[in-house]
Amino acid sequence: MSFKLTAMFVACLSLTACATVDLSEVAASNKAKSAKIDNLNVVQRAAAKLYAAFTNRGFVAKTSRQRVHSAANVLLKGLEAETLGENASAGYMDTLTDNAAILSDIRLAASHIEQTTKAAEVYLAIAPADRSLRKELTSLERALLASREAEQLFEAGLEKIGGNLNSLEFVSFKRSVNELRHVTDEFGHRVRDERRAKTAEAS
């Protein structure tokens, strides 16, 4: 083999080695990111996506006194309607003029709620009886609170533009919120049963 060919061969090997190192570093980085995401189970992921979407789209105010309501109060009584004016996203309400746009937002919000509810239902059905569901319950309570807030925002928005509160989209949305409330309550029962069992063991 000539010196020129040998030099080219060595250069190719060097480039290949560098590429291999770079690819392995990228793979390791992606694996680390994936592992961080996997630390959240399907319920927590769905609830987190719901909350992020609702906040980013202005369905939920980023600073809201309603968020300090206890989860039990939300489950049992819902949110206080009279506080809506203070806590709704002013930006969303001020720019709301189109019925088609709000119905599209309502459908988008409902799809997030339905995905979260389905994930919770499946997880609850297969979770071992001795598994703690406290983290999942916290995520669901947060998602439910955001959904209740969005429900009031959409209702006020429809009233503002003269929309139909009995539209298929809004009726379906309210039904999806109630279904999320139901499954969240089921998680709450499991967590309360777990606490009672631990208290009984300790006594």
N, C-alpha and C positions, 0 to 999 in steps of 0.2 A: 504494500500500500504506500502511495507517495506521501510526502510530507504534507502536501496541500489537502489531500483527502483525509489524512489523519487529523489535521487541525480542524477541519470541518466536522468530523465525527465527534471529536472532543467537545466542540462548541455546541453541537446538537444535544449531547448528553447533559451538558451544563444547563441548557435551557429547559430540558425536560425535568431535571431535578428541581429547578426553581419553580416550574409550573406545578410540580407535585406538592411542593411545600406550600405554595400559595393556596392550592385547592384544599389541602388538608386543613389549613388554617381557617378557610372559609367554612368548611364542613363543621369544624369544631365550634366556630362562632354560631352557626345556625343551630347546631345541636344544643348549645347552651340556651339560646333564645327559646327553642322548642321546649326544653325542660322547664324553663320558667313558666311558660304558658300552661304546661301540663300540670303544674302545681295546683291549678284551679280545675275543679271537675266540671262536668257538663252543665250543672245547675249554676254554678258561680260564673262560668263563662257567658252563658245566655243572659243572666241577670246583669252582668257587667256591660255587655253589648247593648242591652236595652237602655240602661241608665246613660251610657255614653251617647247613644243616638238621641235620646230625649233631651239631654242637655245641649248637645251640639245643634239640634234643630230648633231649640227655643221652646220646646214643649214643657220644659221644667225650668223654673228660674234657678240660676246658679246660687243665689243667696235667697233662702226662703225660711221664714219662721215656721212654716208648715213642716219643715224637715225635722224639727225638734219634737214633734208629736211622738208619743210612744207608739210602738208598733201595735200594742194591744188596743190603743185608742183608734187607730186606723182600721184594724180588723173589725172592731165591734161597732164603731160609729161612723167611720169614714172621716173625711176632712171637713173643716168648718167652712161652709160656702162663703160666709161673710168676709173671710180673709183673702178671698181670691184677688180682689182688686189690687191689694198691696203686693201680692206675692207672684202673680202671673208674670210671664216674661213680657215686659212692656214693649220690647222690640217686635215680638211676634204679633201682639195685638195691634200695635200702631200701623203695621204694614199690611194687615189682613184686609183684603178687599175682594178676593175672588173665591166663590163657592167651590169651584173645581179644585183649587189649590188646597183648601182646608180639607176637602174630602180625600184628596190624595195623601195628605199628612195623616189623616185619621186611619186610612188603610195601612200606611207604613207603620204607624204606632201599634196598630192591632196585630200586625204580623210579628213584631218583636214580642209582644205579650204572649201570643199563641205559642211561639217557639220556646219561650221561657217556661210557660205552663206545661207544655208537652215534655220538655226536658225534666222538669220537676216530677211530673207524674211517673215517668219511666224510672227515674232514679229512686223515688220513694218505693216503687214496687219491687225493685231488685236489691235495695240496700239491706244488708244483714241487720237483724233486730238489735244487735249490740253495737252498731256503728253510731257514733254521735253525729247528729245532723245540725248542730248549732251554727256552724259556719254557713251552711246552706240556707238555714232559716234567716240568718242575718241578711244574706244576699237577696233572698226573696222578699223580705220586709222592705228593703230599700227599693226594689223594683216595684213593689205594690204601691208604695208611697208615691213614687214618680208617676205611676199609672193613674192613680187617683187624682193627682195634681193635673196631669194632662187631660183627664176626663173633664175636669172643671174648666180648664182653659179652652178646650174644644167647644164645650157647651156655650161659654161666654162668646167665643168667636163666631159660632153659628148664629147666635142671637144678634150679634153686632151687624152681621151682613144680611140678616134676614133669611138665613138658611133653615133647612128643615131638620128639627131636632128628632124627628121620627124617620130620618133617612136610613136606608139599609146599612150604610157605612157606620153611622153613629150608633145605631142599635146594636150592630155586631161588635163594635168596639166596647160598648158598655158590658155586653155579655162576656167578652174576653177578659175584662177587668174582674168581673165577678168570679170567673173560673180561676184566675190567678189568686184571688183572695181565698177561694176554697182550698186550693192545694197548699197555699201558705199556711192556712189554718191547720191543715193535716200535718205539716211539718212541725207546727207549734205543739200539737198534741203529742207527737213523738218525743219532742224535746222535754215537755213537761212530764211525760211518763218516765223518761230517763232520769230526770231530777228526783222524782218521787221514789224511784227504785233505789237510787243512791242514798237518799235520806233514810229509807227503811233499813238499808244495809248498815248504815252508820249507827242507827239507834239500837 
